[in-house]
Amino acid sequence: MTIRMQRLTDRSKREHLLRWLTIALLLAPATLLQGREIVIKDRQSGAAIGHLSTIQAGRYEFIPLSAFAEAIKIPGAINSSRKQFILQIPHNPVVVHAINPFVRVGTEWRQMPIAALILDGEYYAPAVYFLDIIRDALPFRLDYLSGEATILITRSRMGVGGIQIDDMQNGTLIRIALSQPINASNLFLSETNGWLYADLYGGNIGDFSTDAARKNTRTIDRISTIQLSRDTARLGFRLLKKVKEREVKVIASPPEIQISLRTHEEVPAALLDELEREREKWKIDLIVIDPGHGGRDPGALGSSGTREKDFTLKIAREIKRIIERDLKIRVLMTRDSDKFIPLVDRGKIANRAGGKLFISIHADSNPKKGLRGHTVYFMGPAKTEEARRVAQFENSVIKFEDSNSKYANLSETAFILAANAQNSYNKESEEFAAILDREMRSRQQADGFGVRQAGFYVLHGTSMPNILLETAFISNASDEKLLGTRGFHMNVAEAVCESIRQFRDHYENAL
């Protein structure tokens, strides 16, 4: 027992020493120095609302988080056991770690170049990087003027200028007019006791009548407005019918919130027949499988000389075989041989055929040879550097094309607009990606990297739910061996097939 306790003590000492050596290396050759004073000002009045005494470690300037939270009037809390500081922003909390450089904003993870520090019980975060990360999560505007040692806070309150309610064929549309744009994180919806509540953080109830809004509506009986607090406005809608589904859009110009409510309605028999005929058109009866790369485009190369294009074709053929055998759904492949097809043409092939689901098959590559597992992507602006890197590599295929002028306007902004324009497809793409990720995890040796979004040219323009599956890392020796085995191809195919079955059952039941 004594020997074991001694070993545990020694290990604890080694871990403690290693942790401090790591911090020392990150800061080397720097020492902690007293920094400067940063003033926090209200932009409108110019009045100082707080002061922060910084510390300097090498090229990094750190601000005290407790003092920052107090100055901007957002509660801060410390979790000592987990070495965390929590900035308690309503519906969008920020969690800062002092043992690693990651910051969680709501449900998303961001990374700083260095972890926060703990000195005398106070948490310090690198100013430039921390303030940039949390800017979009705050219920007000924040500008950091580093050269002037000033943080400007703009607390202009967003006014609610009116409500309009329109009955639609499949439900009801609520439109809430605002005096200025709002971040989606500032809106929180809840439903209880037959009421639908919309809470607007930073909102102010204006002087408007609700009588016209609820006139001639079949869904909403009553509207209530209340200022819950100085910073939160609540709009309440008394529902006459049970809401089956709701969707929220935050519009920037003109600034407004749109809440779509789908309800159960009595539909005439003639309309039901028409709906049934329309429903048949949208049933998932054709899957388009896209084996990545091909022909003069080899894709990524493995350490032993293997080529991505060969693996993707073999996997795609196995997926086709199993889908047709188990689901009795037609499958179209964008290529069934070692043939080069431009990225934009792959989506056109799917659209012309009337495809209902588009799946592009790939094998990932990374300079970090230890990375293993799968990743599932759907279309949208990249939120991580790794997602952006993967998209850039897959998009580089255009260098093999005769002309790439058709891709000239596909910027990050273009992918944002495309994702918005195909909002319904994008939502369904994300849902299918989540199902596929779960099924892949249950069959693979490595957990993989989950669901991400990025701007892939091959997904742009496909008029159907679409995803890109990185099946494994060809740059990893173990994954490279797996990619060459029939068993792995079957595992991927079975995961895709089962995901389609689940997605089809859910999707077609909702039609």
TISEBA-309317 format. One record per residue (C-alpha): x negated, y, z negated; residue in one letter. Coordinates in steps of 0.5 Angstrom, whole numbers, plus 2048, in hexadecimal, padded with zeros to 3 digits. Example, Ala and Ser with C-alpha at 12.3 -4.5 7.8 and 13.67 -1.06 7.14 Angstrom:
! TISEBA-309317
> 7E7,7F7,7F0,a
> 7E5,7FE,7F2,s
END
This chain:
! TISEBA-309317
> 800,800,800,m
> 7FA,805,7FE,t
> 7F7,803,805,i
> 7FD,805,809,r
> 7FF,80B,805,m
> 7F7,80D,806,q
> 7F8,80C,80E,r
> 7FF,810,80E,l
> 7FB,816,80B,t
> 7F5,815,80F,d
> 7FA,815,815,r
> 7FE,81B,813,s
> 7F8,81F,812,k
> 7F6,81D,819,r
> 7FC,81F,81C,e
> 7FC,826,818,h
> 7F5,827,81A,l
> 7F7,826,821,l
> 7FD,82B,821,r
> 7F9,830,81F,w
> 7F3,82F,824,l
> 7F8,82F,829,t
> 7FB,836,827,i
> 7F3,838,826,a
> 7F2,836,82E,l
> 7F8,83A,830,l
> 7F6,840,82D,l
> 7EE,83F,82E,a
> 7EA,843,82D,p
> 7EF,848,82A,a
> 7F1,849,823,t
> 7F7,84C,820,l
> 7F7,853,820,l
> 7FC,859,81D,q
> 7FF,85B,824,g
> 804,861,825,r
> 80B,864,823,e
> 810,863,828,i
> 816,867,827,v
> 81D,865,829,i
> 822,86A,82C,k
> 829,86B,82E,d
> 829,86D,835,r
> 82F,872,835,q
> 82D,876,82F,s
> 826,875,82F,g
> 826,873,827,a
> 821,86E,824,a
> 825,868,822,i
> 81F,864,81F,g
> 817,863,81F,h
> 813,85D,821,l
> 80C,85C,81E,s
> 808,858,823,t
> 802,853,822,i
> 7FD,852,828,q
> 7FA,84B,829,a
> 7F5,84C,82F,g
> 7F9,84E,835,r
> 800,84D,832,y
> 804,852,82E,e
> 809,84F,829,f
> 80F,852,826,i
> 813,850,81F,p
> 819,84C,821,l
> 81D,84E,81A,s
> 81C,855,81B,a
> 81E,855,822,f
> 824,851,821,a
> 826,856,81B,e
> 825,85C,820,a
> 829,85A,825,i
> 82E,858,820,k
> 82F,850,822,i
> 82E,84B,81D,p
> 827,847,81C,g
> 826,841,818,a
> 820,83D,817,i
> 820,835,817,n
> 81A,833,813,s
> 81A,82C,814,s
> 81A,82C,81B,r
> 816,833,81C,k
> 81B,836,81F,q
> 81E,83D,820,f
> 825,83E,822,i
> 828,845,825,l
> 82F,843,824,q
> 832,847,82A,i
> 839,845,82B,p
> 83B,83F,830,h
> 833,83F,832,n
> 82E,83E,82C,p
> 827,83F,82D,v
> 822,83A,82A,v
> 81B,83B,829,v
> 816,836,827,h
> 80F,837,824,a
> 80C,830,825,i
> 80D,831,82D,n
> 80E,836,832,p
> 815,834,834,f
> 81B,839,833,v
> 823,836,833,r
> 828,83B,836,v
> 82F,839,835,g
> 82E,832,838,t
> 828,834,83D,e
> 820,833,83B,w
> 81B,838,83D,r
> 814,838,83C,q
> 80F,83E,839,m
> 807,83D,83A,p
> 806,83C,833,i
> 80A,83A,82D,a
> 80D,83F,828,a
> 809,840,821,l
> 80B,840,81A,i
> 807,844,815,l
> 809,845,80E,d
> 810,842,810,g
> 811,847,815,e
> 812,844,81D,y
> 80F,848,822,y
> 810,847,82A,a
> 80C,84A,830,p
> 80F,850,831,a
> 80F,851,839,v
> 811,84A,83A,y
> 816,849,834,f
> 81A,84F,836,l
> 81A,84D,83D,d
> 81D,846,83C,i
> 823,849,837,i
> 825,84F,83B,r
> 82B,84C,83F,d
> 82D,848,839,a
> 82E,84F,835,l
> 835,852,835,p
> 832,859,837,f
> 82C,85C,83B,r
> 825,85B,839,l
> 81F,85F,83C,d
> 818,85E,839,y
> 813,863,83B,l
> 80D,860,839,s
> 808,866,83B,g
> 80D,86B,837,e
> 80D,866,831,a
> 815,867,831,t
> 81B,862,832,i
> 821,865,835,l
> 828,862,833,i
> 82E,864,837,t
> 835,863,833,r
> 83A,865,838,s
> 840,862,836,r
> 844,85E,83C,m
> 84B,860,83C,g
> 851,85C,83E,v
> 855,860,843,g
> 85B,85C,845,g
> 85D,855,846,i
> 861,852,84C,q
> 864,84B,84D,i
> 866,848,853,d
> 86A,841,854,d
> 866,83D,859,m
> 868,836,85D,q
> 864,832,858,n
> 864,836,852,g
> 863,83D,84F,t
> 85D,842,850,l
> 85C,847,84B,i
> 858,84D,84D,r
> 855,852,847,i
> 852,858,84A,a
> 84C,85B,846,l
> 848,862,846,s
> 841,85E,847,q
> 83E,857,849,p
> 83E,852,844,i
> 839,84C,843,n
> 83D,846,843,a
> 839,844,83C,s
> 83E,84A,839,n
> 844,847,83B,l
> 847,841,836,f
> 84D,83D,838,l
> 851,839,833,s
> 858,836,833,e
> 85C,834,82C,t
> 864,834,82B,n
> 866,835,832,g
> 862,83C,832,w
> 85C,83D,837,l
> 857,842,834,y
> 852,846,838,a
> 84D,849,833,d
> 848,84E,836,l
> 842,850,832,y
> 840,857,833,g
> 847,858,835,g
> 84C,85E,834,n
> 854,85E,834,i
> 856,863,839,g
> 85C,867,839,d
> 860,863,83E,f
> 867,860,83E,s
> 868,858,83E,t
> 86F,858,841,d
> 86E,859,848,a
> 869,853,847,a
> 86E,84E,845,r
> 873,850,849,k
> 876,84A,84E,n
> 871,845,84B,t
> 873,83E,84A,r
> 86D,83C,846,t
> 86C,842,841,i
> 871,844,83C,d
> 86D,849,838,r
> 867,84D,838,i
> 863,84F,832,s
> 85D,854,831,t
> 859,855,82B,i
> 853,858,829,q
> 850,853,825,l
> 84A,857,823,s
> 846,85D,825,r
> 842,858,82A,d
> 848,853,82C,t
> 84E,854,830,a
> 853,84E,830,r
> 858,84D,835,l
> 85E,848,834,g
> 863,844,839,f
> 869,841,836,r
> 869,83B,83B,l
> 870,838,83D,l
> 86D,832,841,k
> 867,82D,83F,k
> 861,82F,843,v
> 85E,829,846,k
> 858,82C,848,e
> 854,833,848,r
> 84F,837,84C,e
> 84B,83D,84A,v
> 848,842,84F,k
> 844,849,84C,v
> 844,84E,852,i
> 83F,853,852,a
> 842,858,858,s
> 847,85A,856,p
> 846,858,84F,p
> 84B,853,84D,e
> 84D,84C,84A,i
> 851,847,84E,q
> 854,841,84A,i
> 857,83C,84E,s
> 85C,837,84B,l
> 85F,831,84E,r
> 865,82E,84B,t
> 86A,829,84C,h
> 870,82B,851,e
> 876,828,854,e
> 874,827,85B,v
> 87A,826,860,p
> 87A,81F,864,a
> 878,822,86B,a
> 872,826,868,l
> 870,81F,864,l
> 870,81C,86B,d
> 86C,821,86E,e
> 867,821,868,l
> 866,81A,869,e
> 864,81A,870,r
> 85F,820,86E,e
> 85C,81C,868,r
> 85B,816,86D,e
> 856,81B,871,k
> 852,81C,86B,w
> 851,815,868,k
> 84A,813,868,i
> 84A,80E,86E,d
> 843,810,871,l
> 83C,811,86D,i
> 836,814,870,v
> 830,811,86E,i
> 82A,815,870,d
> 823,812,870,p
> 81E,817,86F,g
> 818,819,874,h
> 817,814,87A,g
> 813,814,880,g
> 80D,819,880,r
> 80F,81C,879,d
> 80C,816,874,p
> 80F,81A,86E,g
> 80B,819,868,a
> 805,814,868,l
> 803,80F,862,g
> 7FC,80E,860,s
> 7FC,807,864,s
> 7FE,80A,86A,g
> 805,809,86A,t
> 80A,80E,86D,r
> 811,811,86A,e
> 814,810,871,k
> 814,808,871,d
> 816,808,86A,f
> 81C,80C,86B,t
> 81E,808,871,l
> 81E,802,86D,k
> 822,804,867,i
> 827,808,86C,a
> 828,801,870,r
> 829,7FE,869,e
> 82E,803,867,i
> 832,802,86D,k
> 833,7FB,86D,r
> 835,7FB,865,i
> 83A,800,866,i
> 83D,7FD,86C,e
> 83D,7F6,869,r
> 840,7F8,862,d
> 844,7FF,863,l
> 846,7FD,86B,k
> 845,805,86C,i
> 841,807,873,r
> 83A,809,873,v
> 837,80D,878,l
> 82F,80E,877,m
> 82C,814,87A,t
> 826,810,87D,r
> 826,808,87D,d
> 81F,808,880,s
> 818,80C,87F,d
> 81B,812,883,k
> 81A,819,881,f
> 820,81E,880,i
> 820,825,87E,p
> 823,827,878,l
> 828,82B,87A,v
> 82B,826,87F,d
> 82C,821,879,r
> 831,825,876,g
> 834,826,87D,k
> 834,81E,87E,i
> 838,81D,878,a
> 83D,823,879,n
> 83F,821,880,r
> 840,81A,87E,a
> 845,81C,879,g
> 841,81A,873,g
> 843,81A,86C,k
> 83D,819,868,l
> 836,81B,86A,f
> 830,817,866,i
> 829,819,868,s
> 824,814,866,i
> 81C,816,864,h
> 816,814,860,a
> 813,819,85C,d
> 80C,81B,85B,s
> 808,81F,856,n
> 801,821,855,p
> 802,81E,84D,k
> 801,817,84F,k
> 805,815,848,g
> 80C,817,84A,l
> 811,811,84C,r
> 818,811,84D,g
> 81D,814,851,h
> 820,81B,852,t
> 827,81C,855,v
> 828,823,858,y
> 82E,827,85A,f
> 82E,82E,85E,m
> 82D,834,85B,g
> 827,839,859,p
> 822,836,855,a
> 822,837,84E,k
> 81B,833,84C,t
> 814,834,850,e
> 814,82C,851,e
> 81B,82D,854,a
> 818,832,859,r
> 812,82E,85A,r
> 815,828,85C,v
> 81A,82C,861,a
> 814,830,864,q
> 811,829,866,f
> 817,826,869,e
> 819,82D,86C,n
> 812,82D,86F,s
> 814,827,874,v
> 816,82D,879,i
> 80E,82E,87B,k
> 810,827,87F,f
> 816,82A,883,e
> 815,82E,889,d
> 818,834,887,s
> 819,836,87F,n
> 81C,83D,881,s
> 823,83A,87F,k
> 821,83A,878,y
> 81E,841,877,a
> 824,844,873,n
> 824,83E,86E,l
> 822,842,868,s
> 823,841,861,e
> 829,846,862,t
> 82C,842,867,a
> 82C,83B,863,f
> 830,83F,85E,i
> 835,842,863,l
> 835,83B,866,a
> 837,838,85F,a
> 83C,83D,85E,n
> 83F,83C,865,a
> 83F,835,864,q
> 842,835,85C,n
> 846,82F,85D,s
> 841,82B,860,y
> 83C,82D,85B,n
> 840,82B,855,k
> 841,824,858,e
> 83A,824,85A,s
> 838,825,853,e
> 83D,820,850,e
> 83A,81B,855,f
> 833,81C,853,a
> 835,81B,84C,a
> 838,814,84D,i
> 832,812,852,l
> 82D,814,84D,d
> 830,810,847,r
> 831,80A,84C,e
> 829,80B,84E,m
> 827,80B,846,r
> 82B,805,845,s
> 827,801,84A,r
> 820,804,84A,q
> 81A,803,846,q
> 819,80B,845,a
> 81E,810,843,d
> 81D,815,848,g
> 81E,81C,848,f
> 825,81D,848,g
> 829,821,84D,v
> 826,828,850,r
> 828,82D,855,q
> 824,830,85A,a
> 824,833,861,g
> 824,82D,866,f
> 824,82E,86E,y
> 827,827,86F,v
> 82D,829,86A,l
> 82E,830,86D,h
> 835,830,871,g
> 837,829,870,t
> 83F,82A,86F,s
> 840,824,86A,m
> 83D,823,863,p
> 835,821,864,n
> 82F,81F,860,i
> 828,81E,861,l
> 825,818,85D,l
> 81E,817,85B,e
> 81E,810,85A,t
> 817,810,857,a
> 810,813,857,f
> 80C,810,85D,i
> 806,814,859,s
> 806,80F,853,n
> 803,808,854,a
> 808,804,850,s
> 80E,808,854,d
> 80A,807,85B,e
> 80A,7FF,85A,k
> 812,800,858,l
> 813,803,85E,l
> 811,7FE,862,g
> 815,7F8,85F,t
> 81C,7F6,861,r
> 81E,7F5,85A,g
> 81D,7FD,859,f
> 821,7FE,860,h
> 827,7FA,85D,m
> 827,7FE,856,n
> 827,804,85A,v
> 82C,802,85E,a
> 831,7FF,859,e
> 830,806,855,a
> 832,80A,85B,v
> 838,805,85C,c
> 83B,805,855,e
> 83A,80C,855,s
> 83E,80D,85B,i
> 843,808,859,r
> 844,80C,852,q
> 844,813,856,f
> 849,810,85B,r
> 84E,80E,856,d
> 84E,815,852,h
> 84E,819,858,y
> 853,816,85C,e
> 858,815,855,n
> 857,81D,855,a
> 859,81E,85C,l
END
